Amino acid sequence: MTNSRTLSKKQVISVIAIADDVYILSFARDFAFRAGQVVAIDLVPDGQPRLYSIASGEYDTNVEILFDERPDGQLTPLLSNLKAGDTIYVSEPFGTFQCNKQEAVWIAAGTGVAPFVSMVRSGLGLNKTLIHGGRADANFYYSAELEPLLNSRYIRCCSQQEETRYFRGRLTEWLGNQTNLSTKIQYYLCGSAEMVVQVRDILIDKGVPFRNIISETYF
């Protein structure tokens, strides 16, 4: 349980809005972690912390947390209002959503791209394809960094913006249209529980073995 983990005091470096209700919170890194892991964060040391994927590379100076502010959320409306120098409480990193250097496909919805950004920044982007779903072009976070590194292996699916230079539709629609998905590589999924289930079903229908599908529910 997340509330049983010891939280340590950290000082906020910045909270930057990068899209409507979407922010990057950063603080100095004083722990080691593996790309794909999460941390528990709260504003008090003994509350009900929430889990967030780390978006930083394993050797970056700062830790970045990508999050969207949920109006009915208990924590994100408070996190978005933090300023440099404010205090947060953070657990040690944990989790097993980790990737190696073998060929794989990463599939993310919204801020679920965070662990894959961490993997790219940690040198794991070679031979990887990233399929990212977002409501509008502004929701393809870290695009400026990912595009030159992944090139044609970076596929964006825009579900709600009428005019877009990317695939117009949900990422599940894009996947459903594919006829040559490899059944021999691993697929890493990060998004809402609904998205994970839908994508898993599509992949299995296309012959991808269940053991080759690794998932992480939204953080």
Protein Blocks (a to p, Z undefined) as FASTA:
>chain_A
ZZlpccdddddfbdcdfbehiacdddddfbdcdehiacdddfbfklccdddddfbdfkbf
bdcddddddfkbmklmmmmmpcehiacdddddedjbdcdfbdcddddehjllmmmmmmmm
nopmgopacddddfblklmghklmmmmmnmmmlccddfkbmbacbdcddfklmmmmpckb
cfkbccdddddfklmmmmmmmmmmnopafklpccdddZZ
